[in-house]
Amino acid sequence: AQSVTQLGSHVSVSEGALVLLRCNYSSSVPPYLFWYVQYPNQGLQLLLKYTTGATLVKGINGFEAEFKKSETSFHLTKPSAHMSDAAEYFCAVSVSGANSKLTFGKGITLSVRP
Amino acid sequence: DSGVTQTPKHLITATGQRVTLRCSPRSGDLSVYWYQQSLDQGLQFLIQYYNGEERAKGNILERFSAQQFPDLHSELNLSSLELGDSALYFCASSVGTGGPRGGELFFGEGSRLTVL
């Protein structure tokens, strides 16, 4: 079965600073990887996804993530944090197959300091 | 707006009671998922339906049950409620199940259940 690990539960950055949220996955077959964001009092929404092809994927709001098979990682980055980026971020993995389900990490809360 | 509609948005009830949460998936989506989110447990997968049939089961208690109807809307029934059942319950939908499209979930805004 596949899984994702998001180390730590909270990251705090200053406005304008680099955002780096780490995600490592485990899968015996090629994975599909996702980042979801949850703003306060809202449901989760898809930020970006990696399926096949280009390993650097760009998402909404200036976020991007790079799939690194050798490191089994899919870290999320944004060059310059904005106050509106404060939210909870979830990494998730699925694989091919009709019975495959999406597996979420525990999530990490991003705080942005003025 | 994700296109997924959940009702009610807020619900306050007493221990021992039973409630039903309703979800209308995005138009065209055949898969419906239910998740529970609480401060201590985080986001927990409960159950998934695909085109009316149960497809996957997660950490769903025996006191909880769900179904997906022919019109594809889904209901989550929670019975014999306990204080610990207080949480945000999310419904999500997707086009299919598994793979890249199956992993692209659209979430509703959730139903916040408070058990007193």
Boltz contact constraints between the chains, C-beta under 6 A:
constraints:
  - contact:
      token1: [A, 32]
      token2: [B, 100]
      max_distance: 6.0
  - contact:
      token1: [A, 32]
      token2: [B, 103]
      max_distance: 6.0
  - contact:
      token1: [A, 34]
      token2: [B, 103]
      max_distance: 6.0
  - contact:
      token1: [A, 43]
      token2: [B, 90]
      max_distance: 6.0
  - contact:
      token1: [A, 43]
      token2: [B, 107]
      max_distance: 6.0
  - contact:
      token1: [A, 43]
      token2: [B, 108]
      max_distance: 6.0
  - contact:
      token1: [A, 43]
      token2: [B, 109]
      max_distance: 6.0
  - contact:
      token1: [A, 43]
      token2: [B, 110]
      max_distance: 6.0
  - contact:
      token1: [A, 44]
      token2: [B, 107]
      max_distance: 6.0
  - contact:
      token1: [A, 46]
      token2: [B, 104]
      max_distance: 6.0
  - contact:
      token1: [A, 51]
      token2: [B, 100]
      max_distance: 6.0
  - contact:
      token1: [A, 94]
      token2: [B, 103]
      max_distance: 6.0
  - contact:
      token1: [A, 96]
      token2: [B, 99]
      max_distance: 6.0
  - contact:
      token1: [A, 97]
      token2: [B, 98]
      max_distance: 6.0
  - contact:
      token1: [A, 98]
      token2: [B, 97]
      max_distance: 6.0
  - contact:
      token1: [A, 98]
      token2: [B, 98]
      max_distance: 6.0
  - contact:
      token1: [A, 100]
      token2: [B, 98]
      max_distance: 6.0
  - contact:
      token1: [A, 101]
      token2: [B, 56]
      max_distance: 6.0
  - contact:
      token1: [A, 102]
      token2: [B, 103]
      max_distance: 6.0
  - contact:
      token1: [A, 104]
      token2: [B, 43]
      max_distance: 6.0
  - contact:
      token1: [A, 106]
      token2: [B, 42]
      max_distance: 6.0
